[in-house]
Amino acid sequence: GRGSEELSAELSVGLQRCLLGGKSGAGAAIDLSSLIVVEGKACWDLYIDGLVVSSDGNLLDALAAAIK
């Protein structure tokens, strides 16, 4: 339903902040420059899919721990 779409969007933004850090990249869990294959031409594209079976705790913490 609509609630799950909003939760999905919130979790997506939260994970992006955890992985990519601030606007400057400070505090990022992933160094984006390490994804470059050929400068200006090719890089890895990273997608993360998570399936939430139960939401009895902190979902953002659980998803962040699952992808490490």
Helices and strands as residue ranges (DSSP letters): H 2-20, G 32-35, E 36-38, E 42-43, H 59-67
